[in-house]
Amino acid sequence: MKHSMTMQSASQQTLRMVLPMTGGLEALGGGMTVYNNVIRAIKAEYHSTVRLTAVISRGQERFFDDGILRDVDVVFAPAWSARNSFLNRFVCEQLWLPFMLVLVPVLRRSDCIFGVGNYVPFLSFKKKISFYQINSFYDAIPKEYQRNTWFKLAQAVLGYVSMKSSDRVIFPSYFMMKETLKKWPFISARSFVLYEGVEDGLAMNVAPNVQSSFGEYVCYPSVFRPYKNHLVLINAFRVLKEDPRFKDVKLVFTGSYEHTGDPVVDQYGSTIYQNHSGDKDIIFLGHISRQKLQETLAAARIVVLPSKWEGFGLPVLEAFRIGTPVIVSDRGSLPEVAGDAALVFSADDSSQLAGMLKTLFLDEGLRQELITKGRSRMSEFTWERFVTGVVHHAH
């Protein structure tokens, strides 16, 4: 049902919302998926009452779903904003964008800013809503990939001033909100949880009997970041392969592992790739289209999310929707999102994960039980419900 918003006089006017999402390839993880789906859902539910303006880096438009920017005003950030996360977060969003909100007519007429990418420009006086998906997750990052002290300090300061200036702060999970309020309790009265969703047509877009050139495989759909814990899955996979029953099983990784614009992310992804790409049973697909990702998830025997930290975990829901059994780690928001519809392992225990992989390959009854529970759980996660909450808080 479309939302006419006729109950209040303020709602009868068009709401003009700015969605900043600048950055290079390092923005192509869950943030870009959220961005695409927020635009799609707002256009579907509020096509006549909400006008969107996307602020993106030049060249980034090729990573949007086909037609998603139609009927959306687009303002391009300077080319240098896509080079690395520092120029994006600390210069473009916080210094360049506030000036553009005054100088560019379509931005000047806007009513609010929805910070899909965690932060909002604290120098702007417009109403601001932050969608905060990150936190102090450095404990989940191996020491060799830790940021330097100055970067951590700058990120902490940016997070603080962004939260301080936000009129509303939306979190993707209760875990995320709880952890953030430990640091910044002053935002508790304006903090809310809105679960992300999955595209309604996701399962329908995939042929029911997708065949894969890889044969049977385990899939980890994720960008390469230090807290993503790829090694525990690789180690579990090697244990699995010791059993001759699984000699033909493959391990498939999706997601960009280099040239992201973030040197720390590039170092992590390149190291994983260089150390394991020579194994014929470990396949790196890199960044793939949404359709290809859906096909890859559908053809997988098992989807695994072994992260040591997640603010949400959208691939869990995508696998639920498509009907592929899921295993998640016990960290971050993954257990909250998965509920009883996935197997849960200790994030540091590759042996436990290997045992669960064997079980899900062999126990068809358990597989079907998890698939049924996953599809049932989907009713709690819709983009329509998400954007209804966003628009409500924007007024």
N, C-alpha and C positions, 0 to 999 in steps of 0.2 A: 504494500500500500504506500502511495506517495504521501509525503507529509506536507499538508497545506499550511500548517502553522498559523491558523487564523484565530487562535484562542486569545492571543495578546496582540495589542496594537504594534508593539515593537517587533513582533515576529512577522508582521505583514510586509515589512520592508525587506529588500534584498540584503542578505548578509554577505559582505565581501571579505573573503578569507585568503590570507597569504600563506603559502606552503613553501618555506625554504628547504631545499635539499641539494645544496651544493657539494662538490667534491668529485673525486675521480673514481677509479675502480674500487677503492676501499669502501665506497658507499654502496656497493652492489650486493651486500648481504641482506639480512632481514629488513634493514631500513628501506631499501629500494622496493622490496616486496610490499611492505606496509604502505609506502608512498603510492604505488600503483593501485592498491586495493582501496585506500582511502579515497583517492580521486574517483575511482570507478563507482564506489558505493554512494558518495555524495552526489555525483551526477545522476545516479539512478533514483535516489530517494528524495533529493532536494533540487532537481534540475531547474526549477523556476524560482527558487528562493535563496539559493546560495551561489555566489559567483566566485570562482577560484582563480587565483594567480599563482602560478608555479615559478619559483626562483631556482634555476638550475645552472650548472656549469655548461659552457659551450661544448657540444659533442656528447653530452650525457643523454640527450633526447633519444639516441639510438638504443638505449637500454630500457626504454619504456615499452609497455605492451602496445601493440598496434592500435592506433586510433585513440589512445587514452588521453592525449593532450588536445583532442578536438574539442572546441568550445571552452578551452581553458586559456586564459591569458598567460603568456610566458615571458619572463624577464631573464635574460642571460647574465650570469655573473662573469667577471673578468676571467680570461683564459688561465691566468696564474692560479686561480682558486682550485683548479683541479690537479695541481702538481703534487701537493702533499697535504696531510691532515692539519699541519700547523697553519698554513696559509688559509685553509678552508675555515677551520674552527675559530682561530684566534684573530684573524685579520678580516676575512670576507664576511662572516656572519656577524661579528661584533663591531666592526668599524665601517666596512663598505655598505652593508645592508641598511643600517640606520639612516645614512645619508640618502640612499636611494628611496627609502620610505617617505622622504620629504620632497625629493627632486623629481621622481618619476610619477607622472599623473596617475597611472593605474594602481601604483602602490600607495600613493598619497590618499587615494579615495578609500582604501581598505579599512575595515572595522577591527580586524583582529589578526593575530599571527598564530598559526598552529605549528609549533616546532616539532615536526615529525622526527627530525634527526637529533633529538635530546635537548638541544639548547635553543634559547630565544635571544634576540639581541637586547641586552639589558639597557642600552641607550635609547631605545624606542619608547615612546609614551603610549603606544597603542595597546589595546588589551592583548595579553599574551597567555597562550596555553602551551605548556611543555608536555611532550610525550617522552618521559624519561625512561630509557631502557638500559642505562649503564650505571655503574657504581664503582666503588673501590674494590675491583676484582683482582688486584695485583697478587693476592695470595694464591690465585689460581694459575698464575703465569710462571713458568720456569725462570729461574734466576738469570739465565743467559739471554732471555728476551725481555727482561724488566726495563721499563723506561728509566731515563735518568731522573735525578731528583728534581731538576728544574721543570721538566715536562710534567711530572706528577703534580708539582706545586701549581703550575699554570692551569692544569686541568681541574684541580680542586678549587682554585679561585674562580675559574669560569663556571664550574658547576654551582658554586655558592651564589654568585651574583645573578646567574640565570634563574635559579630557584627563588632567590629573594625578590626578583622583579616579576615573577610569573603570577598572574591572577589565579590560574588553576594549574595544578600539576597532575597529569594523568599517568598512571603506571600500568604496565601490561600484566602484572601479577601481584598477588598479595605478598609473596616473597620479596619482590622488588620494592614494594612500598615499605614493608617492615624494615628492610635493610637500610633504605635511604633515610627513613625517619630516625634511625639511630644516630645518624650524622647531623641531620637538619630537622629537628623536631618542630621548628618554628613554622614549617609548611603543613603541619598535620591537618589544620582546619580547611585547607584548600586542596587536599590530596584525595584522589579517587582512583579506583581500579576499573579499567575497561579492557576486557579480554579481546585479543585480536580474533580474526576469523579466518575462514578459508573460502575461496571462490565457490559459489554454488555449483558451477558447471565443471569443477575440477575433474571429478570422476567420469563425467559424461564425455569429456574431451579425449579420453583415453580408450582405445579399443579394448574390449573385454579380454581378448587373448593376445596381449602384446607379446611379441617374441623378441628376444634379445640375442644379439650376436655373441654375447659373453657367456651364454649358458646360465647356470645357476650362480647367483652372486649376492653378496651383502653390500648394501649401499650406505654411505655416509654423505648426505647432502648438506654441505656447509662450505663457506669460505674458509680459508686457512688463516687462523689467528692463534696466538700462543696458548690461549686457554681452551681451545677446542679439543685438546687431548687426543690427537690422532694416533699417537704412539701406543696408547693402551689398546686401541682397536687393532692396530697392526700386530702387536704382540699376541693378542687373543686369536687373531686370524692364523698366525703361524702355529699356535697350539692346535687349532682346529684342523689344519692341513696335515698334522702328524697322523691323523686318523685316515686310513686309506679310503674310507667311505666318502671323504670330502676332497679327494685329490683334484677334482676338476672345478671346485668352487673358486670363484674370483671375488676380489674386494674392489669395489668401485668408489672412487672419490669424485665428487663434483665440486665446482667452485674455483675461483681464481687463486692461484698460488704464487703469483709474481706480478710485477708491474702494477701494483695497487696504488702507488703514490705514498705509501707508508713504509719506510725502510725496515722497521721492526717486523711488520707483517710479511714483507718480502723475504726477510732473512729466514723467518720460520718456515714459510711455505716452500722456499727454494731448497732449504735443508731437507725437509721431508721428501720433496720430489727427487732430489739428487741421490738421496740414500736408498730410495725404494723403487724408483721408476724402472730400474733394471730387472725387477722381478716380474716375470710374465703374468703372474696371477694378481698383480696389483695394478689397477688401471686408473689413470688420472685424466678425467674428461675436461678439466678446466671450466671456464664459464660457459654455460649452455643456455639455450632459450627456455622459456617457461614450458613450452610444449614438450621439448626434449626432456626437461626435468621430470615432468609428469609421466612421460613414457618410461623413464629410467626408474622412477619409484614404483610404477605399476609392475614392471618386469622383475623387480628385485624379490628375492625370497624373504629378506629381512631388512628393515631399516634400523640403523643404530645411531643414537645421539649420545656420545660418550663424554660430552663437555664437562669441564670442571666448574663451569659457571655459565648460566644462561638467564637473561632477563625474562625470556618467554619460551621460545622453542617452537617456532611456527612449523618446521618440517614434521614435527610430531602429528600435528593436525592434518597436514597434507597427506601423510601416509595413512592416517585414520580414514580420511575421505576416500582415498583410492582403494583401500582395503589390503594394505600390506602390514604384516605384524611388526611391532616396534619394540626395541629395547632401549631404555634410557639410563643415564647415570643417576645417582642419588643426590646430585648437586643442583644448586640454583633453583629455578622454577620448574625444572623438568618433571619432578614427581607431581607437582601441583597440576600441571597441564595434562599429564598423562593419566592421572587418577589410577583406577584399577584396570585400565585398558592396555597396559604395557608391562613388560618385565623390567624390574629395576635392579641395577647392580652397583656395587661400590666403585666409585670412579677410579680408584687406584688398583683395582683387582682384576688383572687381565685373565687370570685363571677362572674366576667366577663368570666373567663375560664369555669366555670360551665355552664353558659348560652350558650357558644359556643359548648360545648360538647352536650348539649340537642339539639341544632339546627342541628348539623351534624348527630346525631342519627335519627332525624325525617324528615329532608328535603332531600329527595332523589335527587331532582333537583340540589341542591347546591353541594351535594356529587359528582355527575357526572361531574358538571362543574369544580370542583377542580381537580378531577382525570384527566380530559382532559387537563387542563392547566398545571398540573404537568408533564405529559408525553411530552407535547410540549416544556416545559422549559428544558428538559433533553439535548437538542442539544447543549446547552452552556457548558455542563460539561462532558468532556471525558478524560480518562486517557491517551489516545493517544496524545491529545493536550498538556496535562500536561508534559509527558516525552519528547515530542519534544522540549518544552521550556527548560527543564532541560538540555538535551543533548546540545542544542544550547549554553546555558550559560556556559557549562562545557568546551567547546573548546576555 
